Amino acid sequence: MNEMFSIAGKVAVITGAGGVLGGSIAKSFIQQGARVVAIDIRRENLDARVKELTDLGGEAIGIVGNVLDRESLQQVADEIVARWGRIDILCNIAGGNVPGATLAEDQTIFDMKIADWEKVTQLNMNGTVYPSLVFGRVMADQRSGSIVNVSSMAAFSAITRVAGYSAAKTAVSNFTQWMAMEMAMKFGDKVRVNAIAPGFFIGDQNRAVLINPDGSLTERSKKVLAKTPMGRFGDITELNGAVQFLCSEAASFITGVVLPIDGGFSSFSGV
Ligand SMILES: NC(=O)c1ccc[n+]([C@@H]2O[C@H](COP(=O)([O-])OP(=O)(O)OC[C@H]3O[C@@H](n4cnc5c(N)ncnc54)[C@H](O)[C@@H]3O)[C@@H](O)[C@H]2O)c1
């Protein structure tokens, strides 16, 4: 049975691997024996991450790359195939909100800056689509591979203040379904595309809106917890098992799903 969940020996590309969520997934992949290609736009994050991964005894390489630059992604794909001969897994983790794209409490949608709307939708939507096209092409040629995208609770129902992020994550959910269909129908049943939809985890990008400087909960985070049946935030490591499962043989008939990992947030009406 354990064999079915194994990702040992697989070549996994993880974008945004210098960040909180990508780092956690990269570490758990290394601990499970996968070979990791860590991609991030910030060199300083990446160098620290690769050291951490190789210190764990794993095979990892770090490549500075921008998920919005298709040419450089193609070079990365060529490099990986030259080195390891294949690409089995792509985790599209790079993304997140852009500070200017969050409306302040006293703003309305008409105060939204279009430049920030464009930044946040580009990063979260095309930052998933472009790597999926480049690395997914390799998987299509191999007739096997697994892509995992990151959607959000913001794609299930409206969350105040974050219009651009929500629109982009909704696009990620839809693209997940669309590409899943396309790959299965045209490239066979071994190329799968799924997404996770994390609930609320305290990360660098959302700490300020959820936790006050004195460590107490903000009004916003009290609302989040009131709608979370488990009554707590997630621990970032609680995403790792689901991602591994989606990338393993155990999920061989699962494609096009958006799996909430949210302590029940998306299934609870709040009443
Ligand atoms: N933290 C949460 O609670 C939460 C909840 C739902 C979804 N998410 C999603 O999970 C993903 C990761 O979130 P996180 O909390 O780890 O954020 P993070 O900011 O810690 O990590 C994101 C990483 O992506 C990198 N990055 C940004 N732009 C890039 C680009 N153009 N090319 C390559 N790399 C780039 C950053 O340098 C950073 O290291 C995001 O898609 C985010 O929207 C997070």
The ligand as a MOL file (V3000), in Angstrom:
LIG
                    3D

  0  0  0     0  0            999 V3000
M  V30 BEGIN CTAB
M  V30 COUNTS 44 48 0 0 0
M  V30 BEGIN ATOM
M  V30 1 N -0.2720 31.2740 3.0080 0
M  V30 2 C -1.5690 31.0380 2.8430 0
M  V30 3 O -2.3760 31.0680 3.7830 0
M  V30 4 C -2.1040 30.7090 1.4880 0
M  V30 5 C -3.4690 30.4100 1.3890 0
M  V30 6 C -3.9860 30.1150 0.1300 0
M  V30 7 C -3.1590 30.0920 -0.9600 0
M  V30 8 N -1.8490 30.4080 -0.8260 0 CHG=1
M  V30 9 C -1.0650 30.3770 -2.0380 0
M  V30 10 O 0.0760 29.5570 -1.8760 0
M  V30 11 C 1.1270 30.0250 -2.7130 0
M  V30 12 C 2.3890 30.2830 -1.9080 0
M  V30 13 O 2.0800 31.1220 -0.8360 0
M  V30 14 P 3.1320 31.4200 0.3340 0
M  V30 15 O 2.3330 31.7990 1.5310 0
M  V30 16 O 4.1210 30.3110 0.4120 0 CHG=-1
M  V30 17 O 3.8140 32.7490 -0.2360 0
M  V30 18 P 5.3470 33.2170 -0.1700 0
M  V30 19 O 5.3310 34.6710 -0.4900 0
M  V30 20 O 6.0000 32.7720 1.0980 0
M  V30 21 O 6.0270 32.4060 -1.3790 0
M  V30 22 C 5.8500 32.7380 -2.7230 0
M  V30 23 C 7.1830 32.5680 -3.4260 0
M  V30 24 O 6.9870 32.8210 -4.8270 0
M  V30 25 C 8.1030 33.5590 -5.3050 0
M  V30 26 N 7.7070 34.3120 -6.4850 0
M  V30 27 C 6.9560 35.4480 -6.5430 0
M  V30 28 N 6.8480 35.8590 -7.8040 0
M  V30 29 C 7.5310 34.9790 -8.5760 0
M  V30 30 C 7.7770 34.8680 -9.9730 0
M  V30 31 N 7.2910 35.7780 -10.8290 0
M  V30 32 N 8.5150 33.8350 -10.4110 0
M  V30 33 C 9.0120 32.9120 -9.5460 0
M  V30 34 N 8.8340 32.9690 -8.2220 0
M  V30 35 C 8.0850 33.9830 -7.7380 0
M  V30 36 C 8.4770 34.4830 -4.1430 0
M  V30 37 O 9.8100 34.9540 -4.2560 0
M  V30 38 C 8.2480 33.5890 -2.9410 0
M  V30 39 O 9.4340 32.9160 -2.5470 0
M  V30 40 C 0.5700 31.2690 -3.3990 0
M  V30 41 O 0.0500 30.8940 -4.6490 0
M  V30 42 C -0.5140 31.7130 -2.4770 0
M  V30 43 O -1.4750 32.4750 -3.1480 0
M  V30 44 C -1.2940 30.6940 0.3680 0
M  V30 END ATOM
M  V30 BEGIN BOND
M  V30 1 1 1 2
M  V30 2 2 2 3
M  V30 3 1 2 4
M  V30 4 1 4 5
M  V30 5 2 4 44
M  V30 6 2 5 6
M  V30 7 1 6 7
M  V30 8 2 7 8
M  V30 9 1 8 9
M  V30 10 1 8 44
M  V30 11 1 9 10
M  V30 12 1 9 42
M  V30 13 1 10 11
M  V30 14 1 11 12
M  V30 15 1 11 40
M  V30 16 1 12 13
M  V30 17 1 13 14
M  V30 18 2 14 15
M  V30 19 1 14 16
M  V30 20 1 14 17
M  V30 21 1 17 18
M  V30 22 2 18 19
M  V30 23 1 18 20
M  V30 24 1 18 21
M  V30 25 1 21 22
M  V30 26 1 22 23
M  V30 27 1 23 24
M  V30 28 1 23 38
M  V30 29 1 24 25
M  V30 30 1 25 26
M  V30 31 1 25 36
M  V30 32 1 26 27
M  V30 33 1 26 35
M  V30 34 2 27 28
M  V30 35 1 28 29
M  V30 36 1 29 30
M  V30 37 2 29 35
M  V30 38 1 30 31
M  V30 39 2 30 32
M  V30 40 1 32 33
M  V30 41 2 33 34
M  V30 42 1 34 35
M  V30 43 1 36 37
M  V30 44 1 36 38
M  V30 45 1 38 39
M  V30 46 1 40 41
M  V30 47 1 40 42
M  V30 48 1 42 43
M  V30 END BOND
M  V30 END CTAB
M  END
